Each structure stands twice: as structure tokens, then as C-alpha cells.
């Protein structure tokens, strides 16, 4: 067996090109970290490389200086790539490497979905790395300095995925770290690219694998928030029911060093056993894609799983299990009723979801939605080129010709953001959430060494309201209300208040951007009318 020659690999995690609802920049400053999440994909690929290869990682989002000539001089090859919001910086890094004469390898979700955009990279490794990385390694070691390596779809054996190279991370830079249990989702949402990238049959790691990853992090001294990055954690319930009791036992044996979050479909609320198991394992939060409160719109987007229930009641059931919900909503679907803003606002208030990520519909590359819009001749030119100024792809949408007048969609979007991120409405939802959240199953104390424990509750709230004096009254009142109920409730409330340090100001930036778009539409209308009159 040939042993690959030594090689210096520089991994560059690209900048997220624009601020978004997901970036939480101001909240990170309040909590003393640089970014919410660490780059799990690159450190997983790093673990698949030969032991004789030396790997360094630079997260461009946390680095104190740009990638230097010395960094590039050290490297034999550079690995980069990521998601759509990182597209612009990935392309910049590719050109930086080419100028330095360094071969560059690109991979990840966006290069897999839009490989033509990344043609300037020397190597493109497309799809799930487990199925194709060995081909690249063999080619590189044989002297190849360019090539395209495409993994067969949905065939990666995740039971063979190695423990990520957590040692490449600076834990103190991040609010939380991530692990992955499964890939894929059984549902068929038209706008989603997960099923295009990872398939509809969720594949899971073995229980022993995940516990080995937890052992590694525990042994390295990490304590605190750990996110299961799965796109639908409950996609394979059969495997999950076998895993969660072992996870809970691991937590108990180790003194509950981690507090977990994840993403799951709302039908989790239909399964009291799973909720009980997740509570026992110390899950404190999940992200749920709700998208719309309108059943007809949900059916049209192929998200029928959300129509078989009262969604607000489902959210309350999850709260009753001690797990808070953050949720995603989208404005701009074809089947939306005229002026749907009030219905969305009413739902968010009824469900009591403080952190509600609301975006404009964006046709992602290589999705059912994009293919349909293309057939209908409605896609805009350059629809797969990421926006880089002012907002992410959700807030910068819509990248197609909508059925409803664009002005009406933008006005609805503006109205939703203006209401839900007003200080009084946001604080009110926190207050109601805390009356619904039953954390009797979860650990109330943070583990010693948890980065979130560095700041006291009063200090955190003070930092937020000092920067946002308009929110002082509502947020302080909500914090005091929660503190009077119980300390666990107050701690979760403080996390929600810290999130507002970002969400409040950013929502106002988005509203300003929407106002600019509305003004441009009005100018177009006036100009068109003037042309018509002149022609007449």
C-alpha cells in the first residue's frame, strides 16, 4: 500500500459576504465571542486526509488579519468553499491562491449546486466528501494539479466519517460548536436544497461514533452549547430512539457538560416520547421551518407536514417539554393571499416565538422551485450569483418574477419585520415563552467552563439596553418578570435578550433596504407612466 507523500494543506473558511439574520454580530460582541458557529465541514474533511498531511485552518470570519503571503507560502495546496452567502469570498480566495501560484481545491454545498461558478478553481470536489476524497488524494499524490471529482449522490457512508479535527479550532472564538448525527430529510419542500444535496433517506452515524466525538470534545476541555447541525434531527426516528437514551446516559455520567440544540420538523410535537428523550439528554432549543401560517401556501410549497396540525399548539407542546423554538418564515410564495402580513404576525405572537427568522423567498440553485421557475421563464438572470451587499439571499430576494406584485410582497415583509422586532413585541414574546417553557427535565445550571457563564445575567441585559436605549423599558421588565419566576427561566430569557442586540438593529437595516427597493419601484412606475404619456 502506497503511503501519500507529506503535504501542507491550508484550509480557508470564507467570509460570509453580508450580514444576515443568522450572523448575530452584535450579540456575539455582547457575549465576548467572534462568531456563532465553527466551520464543521472543513474540519471534517481535514480528518479524512492522510496522517502524513499537515493541516492548518484559518477562519476568515474570526481571523485578526487577512490571509498573508506567509500563510500561502507555507501551503502546498489550499482547500476552501462553503455555502451561498460565502460565494463572493470563496471566489476572491481562489483568485488570491492563483496569484500566489498555489493550487486550490473548492468544495461544499454551493460549489456542488453551482459548479460552473467555480471553474477558476484548480480542483472541484463536488458532493459528499466521504465518497470522493480518496480519488482526489490519489490524483494529487500521482502529480495531478487539476481535476473535477464528483461523488455519487446520496451514497456516502456516514458510519465511516471520522471524528472532526476539533483541534484545528479556537474554541473561544465561537458561541457554540457543532456535531452531525444525520444527513438528509424525508420531506419534499419545493424551495429546499437539502434533499438535492443529501437525499430523502436520512443516513445516521452510529451511536458509538457520536459518543466518540463527544468524548473528544470533553477530553479537550470544551463545555457548553453544542449544536447537532442536522437539517432534520428527527428524520430517522427509529435510529434516534436508540441513540437518545445513550446520549442521556453519557451526559449523566459526565456531569452534563453540554447543552444541545438542533433543527427538526414541527411533527416532533406529535411524539411525546422523543420530546421526553430529548429533554432528558439536555436539549434546550430547536430551529423549526414553519415558513407560512397559510395551509394553502404550505400545500403549494410541498410542506404538507405543517398542515396536519395546529402549528401554534405544536410549538407550545415543544415548550412544555422544556425546549425553546426559533423558527423560519418566508414571504413571497405564489399562493400567498393578498396582504398576508397580519396573519404571519398573529401567528408569531400566538406561538410566542421571540427569534423568528423572516426572509424573502429566494430560488436556490438546483431546487424543485428553481427548476419550475426556469420552465415558466420567471427566473432572473444571475439567479445563482449570491448577493453581496446589504443583506443575505433571503433578505435580498426575490430573484424571480413573482405572481403577486413585488411592491405588495415587500410591504408585507416590511410590516412583519417592523412589528415582530419592535422592542415591546419582542419582549412580550419572551415573557409569554417563559410562562410556557417547562424546564423541569433539563439541567438548570451551566457547566463549569461554559463560555456563556462569563457574563452575569444583569451585566448582559445592561450591555444590550445600553446600546439600545429604546428597548430598555420592555427588556428590563421582561427580565425582571422572568427572574421572579425562576432562575432557569431568567437564564433562557437573557439568551433571548442577547439575541435582540443583533436582531433589533439588523431588522431596521433590512427595513431601510426594503424602503430603498420600494422607492426604486415607485420611480420605475413614474418613469414608465411618463414614457407612456410622452408616447401618446
N, C-alpha and C positions, 0 to 999 in steps of 0.2 A: 504494500500500500504506500503510495506516494504521500509524503508529508508536505503540505504547502509551504512555500518559502516565506520567510518573515516579511511583514508588510506593515507600514504605518498608515492607519486609517483615521482621518479626521471627519467626525460626524458634525454637521452643521444643522441645527434646528432653526428653520427660517422664522423671521419676524411675522407676526400676524399684522397684515398691512394696514388695517384700520381698526380703530376702537369699535367695540360692539357691546351688546348687552351681556355677552359672555366674558368679556375681558376683566371686569371688576377691578380696574386700575386703582381707583381711589380707595376702594375697600381694602385692597392689598396694602396700600400705604398705611391705612389706619392700623392694620394688623401686623405691620412690620415685615412683610414678605414682598417678593418682586412679581410673582405670577401666581394664579390659582393652581394650575396643574403642571406636572412634569411631563416631558416627552417620552411616553411609554413605548411608542412604536420603534424609535431609533435604538433605545437601549435593549429592546427585544431582539432586533436584528443584530445588534452588536454581540449578543450571546450566541448567535448562530455562526459567527465567524471562527476561523481556525484559532486554536490557542496560541499559535506562533505569531498571530497578527496583534499588533498593539493598537489600542483604540483610545482616542480622546474625543470628548464631546464638548461642543460649545452651543449653548442655548442662546441664540441671538436676542431673545426676549429678556434675558436676565444678565447678559454679559455687560461689564462696565465699559468695554471698548469694542469697536468694530473688529471683525476678523483681520488679523495682521499679516504682514508679509512673512513674519517668522512662523506663524501658525501654518501657513500654506507651504513654506519651505520645508517644514518637518514632514509633511504628509507625502505618501506615495500615491494615495487616492483619496478622494473626498466623497462622502455619502451625504445626500440631502434629500429633501422632499417633504410633503405634508398634505394639508387639506387646502380647499379652495381659497380660504382667506389668507393663506400663506403663499399663494401662487406668485405674486409680484416679487417677493423677496427671494423665493426659490430661483426664479429666472435671473435675478440680479446675482445670486451666489454662483449660478452656473457660469455667467459671463466673467465673474471675478476669478473663478478657477481656470477658465480657458485662457484668460490674460496671463495668468501665472504659469501656464503650461502644465496644469495638474488635471489628470483625468477625473471626471466627476460622474458619479452614479446617482440617478434620481429614481425615487420610488414613492409609494404611498397612495392614498385614496385619489388625490387629484390627478397625478400622472397616470394612474390606472384608468380613470374615467376619461381623461383628455390627453392621451399620449402625444398627439400632434403638436400640442403647445410646448412640449419639452424636447423637441427634436435637436436642440443645440447641446443637450447633454451627451456625453460620450457613451454612457450606458443607460438604458432604461430597464428597470426591473419591475415588471408590472404584475399586479395581483398579489396573492398572499405569499410572503417570502419563504415560508417553510417548504413550499413545493418547487421553488426555483432557485434559491440562493446557492445551492451546491453547483448548479450549472454555471452560474456566474463565477464562483470561486475557481472551478476547474478551468474555465476560459481565461480568467485573469492569470492564473498560475502558469498557463500554457503560453502566455505572451500576448493575448488579445487585449486591445486597448479601446475597443468599441464593440457595441452589440446591443441587441434587444432580447430580453429574456422574459417570456410570458408564462405565468403559471396557469395550469388548467383550472377552470373555475370551480370553486367550492369544494376542492378536493384536499385541501391542506389538512393534515392530521395534527390537530392541536394537542393531542396527547403526547406528541413528540416535541412540542415547543419548550425550549429551555427556560430556566429562571432568568428573567431580565437582568441586565448588568446594572443593578441599582447602585453599584459602587461608582458609576460614572456621574451620578447626580450630586448636587449640593442641596441636601435636604432643606437647609434653612432658607433657600430661595423660594420655596413653594408652600402654599397653604395646605395642599394635600398631595399625596402620591396616588398612583393607580395600579391596579392589577386587572387582569382579564380572565374571566371564567369561561365565557362562551362567545361564539360568533354566529351571526345570522338571526333572522326573525321570521316567525311563521306567517306574518300578516303581509298584505299586498298594497299598502298605501301608495297611491299613484305618484306622489311627489317625492318619495323617499329613495335614496340611492343605496341604502344598506342592503336590501335584498339583491341589488345588482352587483354589489361588491362581495357579499358574503353568503348569499343564498337564503332560501326559506327553511332550510332544515338546520336548526341550531346545533352546532357541534360544541361539546364541552370538554374542558380539561378534566383529568382525573382528580378525585379528592386529594390524593397524595401530592399531586403537582402543586395545587393551590396552597396546601398547608406548607409545602416546602418553600414556596415564595414568602409566605408569612413568617416562617422560621428565619428566612434570610433577612428580612426587614427587621424582625425582632432582634436578631443577633447583631445587627448593625446599629442598634440603639434607636431605631425610629419608633415614635409613639404619636398617636393622634389620628387624624382623619385619613381614611383610606377609601378610595373610590373604586368600586367594580365598574370598569368602563364599558361593560356590555351594553349593546344597543337595546336589548330586551332581556334583562336578567332572568325573567320567568319564562323565556321562550321554550325551554326544555324543562317542564315542571317535574317530570319523572326523575331526572338526574338531580335536580335541585333539592327535591325532598330527601334524597340520600346524603346530599352534601351539607345542608344547613345544620343538622344535628351535630355533625363532626366539627363544623365551624364554631358552633356554640360551645362545644366541649373544649376546643382549642382555646377559645377566648377565656373560658372559666379557669382553665389550667394555668394560663399565662397572666392572669390578673386583668383581663380586658384591656390590653394595650391599644386596641384600635376601635374607632367608631366608624361604621361603614355607611356609605351612600351608594346609590346606583341609579340606573334608568330601567323603567319597566312599563308595560302597558297597563291601562287602568283596570283591566279584568283581574288584576291582583286582588282587588277589593272583593271579588267573588269567592276567595279562597281563604277562609279564616285560619286554616292550618298553616298555610305558607306565611301569613301575616304573623302568626304566633311564633313560628320558627325564626323569622327574620328579626322579630323583636328580641327573642332570646339570644340571638347572635350579636346584638347591639347595633342593628341598623337604625339610623336616626333620620335618614332622608332619601327620597327618590325623586327623580325627574320623570314626569309623565307628559306625553304628547297628547294634548286634548284637541288642539287645532281650531275647533269651532263648536259653539253650542247648538248649531242648527243641524238636525238629523238629516235633512235632505242634502246639505252640503257634505256631511260626513259620508253618506252613501255614495255620492258622486266621486269623492276622492278615494273611494275604496277603503275607508276606515270604518267598516261596519261594526267592528268590535266595540266602538264607542257609542253605538246606537241601541245596544241591548240593555240599557241601564239608565237610571237617573245618575248622571255623572257627578253632580254635586254631592249626592248621598254617598256615592262610591268614594269620593275624596274624603268625606267625613269618616267613613269606615277605616280608611288608612290612618287617619289621625287618631282614631280610637285605639289603634294598635301601637301608637307612640311614634309614628313615622311621619315627618312633615313632608309636604309635597311642594315642589316647584314645578311649573308647568309651561308648556309651549303652546302658543296660539298663532294662527296665521290669518291674515286679511288678504283677500284678492281672488278667492276661488270663483270659478264660473257660475256656480249655482247659488251664490250668496243672494240673499234677499236685499232689496233696496234698504239702505240705512240700517246695517246690522250692528252698528257700534253699541247701541244701548243694550242689545241682547248680550253682547260679549261682556260689557261692563257689569250687567246684572249677574251674569254667571260667575265672574271672577269674585264679585262681592259675596254672593251666596255661598260659594265654595270656600271662601276665606283663604285665598292663595296669595300671600304677600308678593313673592317673587314670580311674576307672570311674564315670561319672555314673549313679547308680541312682535311679530315681524311681518313684512310684506311677502307674499308668495314669490318664490324665485325658482325658476325652472333649472334645476341642477343638471349638469351633463349626464347623459346616459341613464335617464329615468323614463318610466312609462309616460309621465307628464310631458317631458321634453319631446319624446317621440310622437305623442299625439299632437302637440302644438306644431311640430315640424310638418306633420301630414296636413294640418289645417292651414299652413302658411302663416302662422301667427308669431313665430319666434323672431326676436330682434337679431340683427347681425351682431356677431361677437358675444352671443349669449353665454358662451362658456369661458369668457375672459372675466376674471374676478374684478369687481370694483375695488379701487384702492384709496379713494378719498372720501372722508366724511362719515362712512358707515360700512358695515359688513354687507354681505349679499342679501340678507333678509331685509335690513332697513333700506337698502338701496334698490330693492326690486321696485317695479315689476319689469322683468326683461322679456316681455311678450305683449301682444295686443290683447287686453282683457275684454271680457264680454261687457261688464259694467263700465260706464265712463270712468276713466282714470281719476278724474277730479273727485268723483264720489268715493272711490276707494281710498284715496289719500285723505279726504276729510274724515272718513270713518276711522282710519288708522290714527290720525291726529287726535280725534276725540277720545279714543280708548286710552292712548298714552297720557293725554292731559289729565284724565280722571284718575287712572289707577296709580299714577306716580305723583299725584298731589300728596303733600305730607299728611294731611288729615285722613285721606282714604287709605294710604299705605299703612299708617299707624293703626288705623281701625281694624284692618285685616289681621295685623299681628295680634292685636288684643283678642279678636274672636278666635283666631287659630289657637291661642294658648288656652282658651276655655274648652277646646275640642281635643287637644293633644293629651293623650293619657300615656305618660312615660313611666308607668309603674313596672314595665318589663325591662326597660333599658337601665344601664348604669347612669347615675346622675353625675358622678364626678369624672372629670377628665383625667386621663392617665398622666402620671408624672413625666414631664418632658414634652407634653403636647404643646406645640407652638402657640395654640390658641389661648393657653393659660398665661401667656406672658403679660397680657394686659388684663387688668381687672374690669369688671362689668361697668362700673361707674366711669372709669377712665375711658373706655371705648365709646360709650354713649356721649361723653363730654367731647371727645375728639370729633365725632360726627356732627353734633349740633353746633359746635364752634365754627365749623366750616360751612354749615348750612343753617344760619340763624332762623330762616323761615320755617324750618322743621322743628325748632327747639321745643315748642309747646307740645305738639302732638306726640313726638317721640319720647320726651321725658315722661309724659303722662302714661303712655303705654308701658314704658319700662317700670315705672313705679307700680302700676296695676299688676304687672306680672310678678314683680318681686314680692308683693304682698301675698300672692297665691302660693308659690313655692320656688325654691332656688333653681330647680331644674328648668322650670318654665322660664324663669328670668334669663338663664344662660342661652336658651334657644332664641328668645326674643332679642337678646343682644346680637346674636349672629345675624338675624334679620335686619336689625338696625344698622349694623356694619355694612350690610349689602346695600342699604339705601345711600350710603356715601357715594357709591358709583351710580346706582340706578336712577336716583333723583336727578342729578346733573346731566347724566347721559340722555335720559328721556327728553330733557329740554333741548339738548343739542339736536336730537332727531327731529323734534317738533320744528325747530328752526330750519332744518334741512327740508322738511316737508313743506314748510311755508315758502321756501325758495322754489321748490318744484311747482307748487300751486301758482305762484306768481308767474313762472315761466309759461305754464299752461294758459293762464289768463292773457299773457302777452301774445301767445300764438293765436288765441281766439280773436283778439283785437286786430292783429295783423291780417289774419285771414279775412275778417269782415271788411277791413279797409280795402284789401285787394279785390274782393267781390264788388264793392261799391264802385271802385275805380273802373273795373272792367265793364260794369253795367253802364 
